[in-house]
Amino acid sequence: MTVAAGTTASISATDAVRASVSYDQLRIHEGSRYWLETRPDAGGIATLAKWRRGEGARDATPETFSVTSEVHAYGGGSFAVIDGTVWCAGEGGLYRIRGNGDEPDLIHRASIGDLVAGDGELLAVRESEQGDELVAVTIADPGRLRTLARSPGFFGAPRPGPGSLAWSSWSEHDMPWDACELWVASYSPGGRIENPTKVAGGKSESTVEPRWGPDGRLYFMSDRSGWWNLFRWDRHEVETVATVTGECAAEPWELGYASYDFLDDGRIVMVVQEGPRHRLVVIDPSGALRPVALPYTSIKPYLAAQGSTVAMIASSPVAAPQVALVHLADDEPQLEVLARSEHAKLSGTKVSTPVELQVRVPGGREVLALVYPPTGSTKDWQAPVIVRAHPGPTASCLLRLDWQAQFFTSRGFAVVDVDYLGSTGYGRAFRESLYGRWGLDDVNDCTSVAEHLIAAGRATPGQVFIRGASAGGYTALHAVAQEGPFAAATAVSAIVDPDRWATTVPRFQRAHAMRLRGGAGPVRAAAVRRPVLFVHGTDDDVAVAENVRELAAQLESRGMPHELLLLPGVGHYVATSARAGEALEAELAHYRSVMAAAAAK
């Protein structure tokens, strides 16, 4: 949805959640565009949508079936379309859907993802507690599943090429953004891999997103320069395609990312992230880069090109995420929107747009924050402020319309997103700098931004709050476990104890937990100095609810004000769940309660 100047009114939690549709995993098959659409008002089910010119968009999976992968905890690459048949991951395994309206057939019980079409077969990554496997399913005989390779670590991106198969690999002691290798082997469909060769990657290099180009060469992203840039391999040597001081790949929390693709005239289209801002560029055959003028500032790592057109999922401060086609045949790009979150009640609603703020922090670094003033405020506004620590810590702020942030700005709050140390978008060194410093430098960055806003007369003293989800919840809790500017905290799906988390977190993330810990340590109830709201799903398998329950009980025994909102049936992602509205209302009530208590003194 795109909004313009309009009326200033409070946005209800129901409307904010209903408009928070998520689009992911965009792909092309035989002229049709497919993507996953997660609608919170439909119970958070991920539906496969299909768009075809002349027909528009329609659902390609039953309304009660969720296309979702549990591989590596965060999934990705959850579907592939082969000869009009949908192959997808769902609850319990691999499914096949032969036609529109057909019930899904469970083909194999497995944790599976990164599905890709091969020649007469489906290639994928299968995970177990013992490790990963590269597997192939024969289309004509789907009951037959062959294992091509095994590892106690992790696989990703099986990509078939001319007489070859490429894939990425990293050990169980690493995260793919820290150390990831690219391998190639001889391979024929129905056969086995032979003579595997490492192309790139290692302990100090992350190589991700391999794919074969139309020229027969293997392209991939590597951060050997300190930034993820595009390279290619001609079976003899590796060369740089384009040098960019920016991230040309996203941090690979999920499988199946595609931050670049090939146009039919030899050009390459690619996403570049610089801080919180994304842009689309075109690389011509000489290696020269040309920016594409688009009304978007946030682009997901799912480009899908065909001919001279690229499909993308993009957004801006006045446009919520939408699926769009960009036609690049002419000098002036032409834009066509295929899908957007439609909600009549929010049409014409005035929204808060952010200002980028640079704040110097102890040690001389600068941290970037996005400041969303209260909706409709004057230039000299002063207001209660909610500082948000993103759920990374390798994630980043997103310069896009977030209706759940607008829920608060429409009620007189300012919302501030902080790209604290460890965020993506600033190079490898910045991303790694939080290792061993978690709960310290991230807290200092958020605190410095809050103190700057107080000193500048923007934030109302005593009405500055911090909230975070997942790793950001850990940051928020430590921020109120010391003296500082925050009057209260909201911790959503929060990590509480890094050491304990390392023993309960899914296999994929254990290396991350091990590298992050060693900073502030566990959140201790005796150190918490401000009221806390905990929001947690009972089915969260990334940060289990038991740890939060115990911390809440300890705060209760100390008489420290707190609330615990447990959401039955909700996993790690509260914001896209069916209970997201309940969480928003509880968070608003939490801040208002703290402000009312302070005013009554």
Residue pairs with C-beta under 8 A, 6 or more apart in sequence:
1 19
1 319
1 320
1 322
1 340
1 341
1 342
1 343
1 346
1 347
1 401
2 318
2 319
2 320
2 340
3 318
3 319
3 346
3 347
3 348
3 349
3 350
3 351
3 401
4 318
4 348
5 350
6 348
6 349
6 350
7 348
7 349
7 350
8 350
8 375
8 376
8 410
9 349
9 350
9 410
10 410
10 411
11 346
11 349
11 403
11 406
11 407
11 410
12 407
13 407
13 580
13 581
13 582
13 584
13 585
13 588
14 581
15 343
15 345
15 346
15 403
16 403
16 404
16 406
16 407
16 581
16 584
17 40
17 41
17 403
17 404
17 580
17 581
17 584
18 40
18 41
18 343
19 320
19 341
19 343
19 346
19 403
20 40
20 320
20 341
20 402
20 403
20 404
20 575
20 576
20 580
21 37
21 38
21 39
21 40
21 320
21 321
21 341
22 36
22 37
22 38
22 321
22 576
23 35
23 36
23 37
23 38
23 300
23 313
23 321
23 322
23 323
23 339
24 35
24 36
24 38
24 46
24 300
24 302
24 313
25 35
25 36
25 76
25 77
25 78
25 79
25 256
25 302
26 33
26 34
26 35
26 258
26 300
26 302
26 303
26 304
26 311
26 312
26 313
26 323
27 33
27 34
27 35
27 79
27 80
27 81
27 302
27 304
28 34
28 304
28 305
28 306
28 311
29 81
29 82
30 81
30 84
31 52
31 53
31 306
32 50
32 51
32 52
32 81
33 50
33 51
33 52
33 304
33 311
33 323
33 325
33 338
34 48
34 49
34 50
34 51
34 60
34 79
34 81
35 48
35 49
35 51
35 302
35 313
35 323
35 339
36 46
36 47
36 48
36 49
36 67
36 78
36 79
37 46
37 47
37 48
37 49
37 339
38 44
38 45
38 46
38 47
38 576
39 45
39 47
40 575
40 576
40 577
40 578
40 580
41 578
42 63
43 578
44 66
44 573
44 576
44 577
44 578
45 63
45 64
45 65
45 66
46 66
46 67
46 68
46 78
47 59
47 61
47 63
47 65
47 66
47 67
48 59
48 60
48 61
48 67
48 79
48 86
48 88
49 57
49 58
49 59
49 60
49 339
50 57
50 58
50 59
50 60
51 57
51 58
51 323
51 338
51 339
57 338
57 339
58 100
60 86
60 97
60 100
61 67
61 86
61 88
61 97
61 104
62 101
62 103
62 104
65 90
65 95
65 104
66 90
66 91
67 78
67 79
67 88
67 89
67 90
68 75
68 78
68 89
68 90
68 91
69 75
69 76
69 77
69 78
69 89
69 111
69 112
69 113
69 255
70 89
70 111
70 113
71 89
71 111
71 112
71 113
71 114
71 125
71 126
71 127
71 255
72 113
72 125
72 127
72 154
72 254
72 255
72 506
72 507
72 508
73 505
73 506
73 507
73 508
73 509
73 541
73 542
74 253
74 254
74 508
75 89
75 113
75 254
75 255
76 113
76 114
76 253
76 254
76 255
76 256
76 257
77 113
77 114
77 115
77 116
77 124
77 125
77 254
77 255
77 256
78 88
78 89
78 113
78 115
78 256
79 86
79 87
79 88
79 89
79 115
80 86
80 87
80 88
80 115
80 116
80 117
80 122
81 87
81 117
82 117
82 122
82 139
83 139
84 99
85 96
85 97
85 98
85 99
86 96
86 97
87 94
87 95
87 96
87 97
87 107
87 115
87 122
87 137
88 94
88 95
88 97
88 104
88 115
89 95
89 112
89 113
89 115
90 104
90 106
92 106
92 109
93 106
93 107
93 108
93 109
93 110
93 111
93 112
94 106
94 107
94 108
94 110
94 112
94 115
94 124
94 137
95 104
95 105
95 106
95 107
96 104
96 105
96 107
96 142
97 103
97 104
97 105
98 105
107 137
107 142
107 143
108 137
108 145
110 126
111 126
111 127
111 128
112 124
112 125
112 126
112 127
112 135
113 124
113 125
113 127
113 255
113 256
114 124
114 125
114 156
114 157
114 158
114 255
114 256
115 122
115 123
115 124
115 256
116 122
116 123
116 124
116 158
116 159
116 160
117 123
118 136
118 160
118 189
119 160
119 189
120 138
120 139
120 140
120 189
120 190
121 136
121 137
121 138
121 139
121 189
121 190
122 136
122 137
122 139
123 134
123 135
123 136
123 158
123 160
123 165
124 134
124 135
124 136
124 137
124 158
125 132
125 133
125 134
125 135
125 155
125 156
125 158
125 255
126 132
126 133
126 134
126 135
126 147
127 133
127 154
127 507
129 507
130 152
131 150
131 151
131 152
131 153
131 154
131 172
132 150
132 151
132 153
132 154
132 155
133 147
133 148
133 149
133 150
133 151
133 155
134 147
134 148
134 149
134 155
134 158
134 165
134 167
134 193
135 145
135 146
135 147
135 148
136 145
136 146
136 148
136 189
136 190
137 144
137 145
137 146
138 144
138 146
138 190
146 192
148 158
148 165
148 187
148 192
148 193
149 155
149 167
149 193
149 196
151 169
152 171
152 172
153 169
153 170
153 171
153 172
153 173
153 174
154 169
154 170
154 171
154 172
154 176
154 508
155 167
155 168
155 169
156 167
156 168
156 169
156 170
156 176
156 180
156 208
156 252
156 255
157 166
157 167
157 168
157 208
157 209
157 210
157 211
157 255
157 256
158 165
158 166
158 167
159 165
159 166
159 167
159 210
159 211
159 212
160 187
160 189
160 212
161 184
161 212
161 216
161 218
162 212
162 216
163 186
163 187
163 188
164 184
164 185
164 186
164 187
164 212
165 184
165 185
165 187
165 193
166 182
166 183
166 184
166 199
166 210
166 211
166 212
166 218
167 182
167 183
167 210
168 176
168 180
168 181
168 182
168 183
168 201
168 207
168 208
168 210
169 180
169 181
169 182
169 183
170 176
170 178
170 179
170 180
170 181
171 179
172 507
172 510
172 511
173 511
173 514
174 180
174 203
174 511
175 509
175 511
175 512
175 515
176 206
176 208
176 252
177 206
177 208
177 223
177 251
177 252
177 394
177 424
177 431
178 206
178 432
178 511
178 515
179 201
179 202
179 203
179 204
179 205
179 206
180 201
180 205
180 206
180 207
180 208
180 252
181 198
181 200
181 201
181 202
181 207
182 198
182 199
182 200
182 201
182 207
182 210
182 218
182 220
183 196
183 197
183 198
183 199
184 196
184 197
184 199
184 218
184 233
185 193
185 194
185 195
185 196
185 197
186 193
186 194
186 195
187 193
187 194
199 207
199 218
199 220
199 233
199 238
200 207
200 220
200 222
200 224
200 231
200 233
200 238
201 207
201 222
205 222
205 223
205 224
206 222
206 223
206 228
206 428
207 220
207 221
207 222
208 220
208 221
208 228
208 249
208 252
208 257
209 220
209 221
209 249
209 252
209 257
209 258
209 259
209 260
209 301
210 218
210 219
210 220
211 218
211 219
211 220
211 258
212 218
212 219
213 219
213 232
213 262
214 262
214 264
217 232
217 233
217 234
217 235
218 232
218 233
218 235
219 230
219 231
219 232
219 233
219 241
219 260
219 268
220 230
220 231
220 232
220 233
221 228
221 229
221 230
221 231
221 248
221 249
221 259
221 260
222 228
222 229
222 231
223 229
223 428
225 243
226 427
226 428
226 429
227 244
227 245
227 246
227 247
227 248
227 427
227 428
228 247
228 248
228 249
229 240
229 241
229 242
229 243
229 244
229 248
230 240
230 241
230 242
230 248
230 260
230 268
230 270
230 283
231 238
231 239
231 240
231 241
232 238
232 239
232 241
233 239
240 287
241 268
241 283
241 287
242 248
242 270
242 283
242 287
242 289
244 272
244 281
244 289
245 274
246 272
246 273
246 274
246 425
247 272
247 273
247 274
247 424
247 425
247 427
248 259
248 260
248 270
248 271
248 272
248 273
249 257
249 259
249 301
250 257
250 259
250 271
250 273
250 300
250 301
250 424
251 394
251 395
251 424
251 431
253 394
253 395
257 301
257 302
258 301
258 302
258 303
258 304
259 270
259 271
259 301
259 303
260 268
260 269
260 270
260 271
260 303
261 268
261 269
261 303
261 304
261 305
261 310
262 268
262 269
262 305
263 269
263 282
263 305
263 307
263 308
263 310
263 328
264 306
264 307
264 308
265 308
266 284
266 285
267 282
267 283
267 284
267 285
267 328
268 282
268 283
269 280
269 281
269 282
269 283
269 292
269 303
269 305
269 310
269 328
270 280
270 281
270 282
270 283
270 303
271 278
271 279
271 280
271 281
271 299
271 301
271 303
271 312
272 278
272 279
272 280
272 281
273 396
273 424
273 425
274 425
275 356
275 368
275 396
275 419
275 425
275 426
276 297
276 298
276 356
276 368
276 370
276 396
276 397
276 398
276 399
276 417
276 419
276 425
277 297
277 298
277 399
278 296
278 297
278 298
278 299
278 314
278 399
279 291
279 292
279 294
279 299
280 291
280 292
280 294
280 296
280 299
280 310
280 312
280 326
281 289
281 290
281 291
281 292
282 289
282 290
282 292
282 328
283 289
283 290
284 290
292 326
292 328
292 333
293 333
294 314
294 326
294 333
294 335
295 316
295 319
295 335
296 312
296 314
296 315
296 316
296 319
296 324
297 315
297 316
297 317
297 399
297 400
298 314
298 315
298 316
298 321
298 398
298 399
298 400
299 312
299 313
299 314
300 312
300 313
300 314
300 321
302 312
302 313
303 310
303 311
303 312
304 310
304 311
304 312
305 311
307 329
308 327
308 328
308 329
309 325
309 326
309 327
309 328
309 329
310 325
310 326
310 328
311 323
311 324
311 325
311 326
311 338
312 323
312 324
312 326
313 321
313 322
313 323
313 324
314 321
314 322
314 324
315 321
315 322
315 398
315 400
315 401
316 399
316 400
316 401
317 351
317 353
317 354
317 399
317 400
317 401
318 351
318 353
318 401
319 340
319 400
319 401
320 340
320 341
320 400
320 401
320 402
320 403
321 341
321 400
322 337
322 338
322 339
322 340
322 341
323 337
323 338
323 339
323 340
324 335
324 336
324 337
324 338
325 335
325 336
325 337
325 338
326 333
326 334
326 335
326 336
327 333
327 334
327 335
327 336
346 403
349 406
349 410
350 375
350 376
351 375
351 401
351 406
351 409
352 372
352 373
352 374
352 375
352 377
352 405
352 406
352 409
352 410
352 415
353 372
354 370
354 371
354 372
354 399
354 417
355 370
355 371
355 373
356 368
356 369
356 370
356 371
357 368
357 369
357 370
357 371
357 416
357 449
357 452
358 366
358 367
358 368
358 369
359 366
359 367
359 368
359 369
359 448
359 449
359 452
360 366
360 448
361 367
361 444
361 445
361 448
362 444
362 448
365 421
367 418
367 419
367 420
367 421
367 445
367 448
367 449
368 397
368 418
368 419
369 397
369 416
369 417
369 418
369 419
369 449
370 397
370 399
370 416
370 417
371 414
371 415
371 416
371 453
371 458
372 405
372 409
372 414
372 415
372 416
372 417
373 381
373 383
373 409
373 414
374 381
374 383
374 409
374 412
374 413
374 414
375 406
375 409
375 410
377 383
380 457
381 414
381 458
382 457
382 458
382 459
382 460
383 412
383 413
383 414
383 458
383 459
383 460
383 463
384 412
384 413
384 414
384 459
384 460
384 463
384 464
384 465
384 591
384 595
385 413
385 414
385 415
385 416
385 450
385 453
385 458
385 459
385 460
385 463
385 464
385 465
386 408
386 413
386 414
386 415
386 416
386 465
386 466
386 467
386 591
387 416
387 418
387 446
387 449
387 450
387 464
387 465
387 466
387 467
387 486
388 405
388 415
388 416
388 417
388 418
388 466
388 467
388 468
388 472
389 418
389 420
389 442
389 446
389 466
389 467
389 468
389 471
389 472
389 473
389 475
389 476
389 479
390 396
390 397
390 417
390 418
390 419
390 420
390 423
390 468
390 469
390 472
391 468
391 469
391 470
391 471
391 472
391 473
391 493
392 422
392 423
392 424
392 471
392 472
393 420
393 422
393 423
393 434
393 438
393 442
393 471
393 472
393 475
393 516
394 422
394 423
394 424
394 431
395 423
395 424
396 419
396 423
396 424
396 425
397 417
397 418
397 419
397 423
398 417
404 575
404 580
404 584
405 415
405 417
407 584
407 588
408 415
408 588
409 415
411 588
413 591
414 453
414 458
414 459
416 449
416 450
416 453
418 445
418 446
418 449
419 425
419 426
420 434
420 441
420 442
420 445
420 446
420 475
421 430
421 433
421 434
421 437
421 441
421 442
421 445
422 430
422 431
422 432
422 433
422 434
422 435
422 438
422 441
422 442
423 430
423 431
424 431
433 441
434 441
434 442
434 516
434 519
435 515
435 516
435 518
436 515
436 516
436 517
436 518
436 519
437 518
437 519
438 471
438 474
438 498
438 516
438 517
438 518
438 519
438 520
439 474
439 475
439 478
439 498
439 519
439 520
439 521
440 478
440 519
440 520
441 519
442 475
443 475
443 478
443 479
443 482
443 520
446 466
446 475
446 479
447 479
447 484
447 485
447 486
450 459
450 464
450 466
450 484
450 485
450 486
451 484
451 485
453 459
453 464
454 461
454 464
454 485
459 485
461 485
462 487
462 595
462 598
463 487
463 595
463 598
464 485
464 486
464 487
465 486
465 487
465 488
465 489
465 490
465 591
465 594
466 475
466 476
466 479
466 480
466 486
466 488
466 489
466 490
467 476
467 489
467 490
467 491
467 492
467 587
468 474
468 475
468 476
468 489
468 490
468 491
468 492
468 494
469 492
469 493
469 494
469 574
469 575
470 492
470 493
470 494
470 495
470 542
470 543
470 572
471 495
471 516
472 492
473 491
473 492
473 493
473 494
473 495
473 543
474 491
474 494
474 495
474 496
474 498
474 523
476 489
476 490
476 491
476 494
477 489
477 491
477 494
477 496
477 523
477 528
477 532
478 520
478 523
479 486
479 489
480 486
480 488
480 489
480 528
480 529
480 530
480 532
481 523
481 524
481 527
481 528
481 529
482 527
482 529
483 529
486 530
487 530
487 531
487 594
487 595
487 598
488 530
488 531
488 532
488 533
488 590
488 591
488 594
489 530
489 531
489 532
489 533
490 532
490 533
490 535
490 587
490 590
491 532
491 533
491 534
491 535
491 548
492 535
492 536
492 574
492 575
492 583
493 535
493 536
493 537
493 540
493 542
493 543
493 572
493 573
493 574
494 534
494 536
494 543
494 548
495 501
495 543
495 547
496 522
496 523
496 543
496 547
496 548
496 550
496 551
497 521
497 522
497 523
497 547
498 513
498 516
498 517
498 518
498 519
498 521
498 522
499 517
499 521
499 522
500 522
500 547
501 513
501 543
501 547
502 510
502 513
502 514
502 517
504 544
504 547
505 512
505 513
505 542
505 543
506 541
506 542
509 542
523 551
525 551
525 554
525 555
525 557
525 558
525 560
526 558
528 555
528 560
531 560
531 561
531 562
531 590
531 593
531 594
532 555
532 560
532 561
532 562
532 563
533 562
533 563
533 565
533 586
533 587
533 590
534 548
534 551
534 552
534 562
534 563
534 564
534 565
535 565
535 567
535 574
535 583
535 586
535 587
536 543
536 545
536 548
536 564
536 565
536 566
536 567
536 574
537 545
537 566
537 567
537 569
537 570
537 571
537 572
537 574
537 577
537 579
538 545
538 566
538 567
538 568
538 569
538 570
539 569
539 570
539 571
540 570
540 571
540 572
541 571
541 572
542 571
542 572
543 572
545 566
548 564
549 564
549 566
552 562
552 564
555 562
556 562
563 586
563 590
565 582
565 583
565 586
567 574
567 577
567 579
567 582
567 583
569 578
569 579
570 577
570 578
570 579
571 577
574 580
574 583
575 583
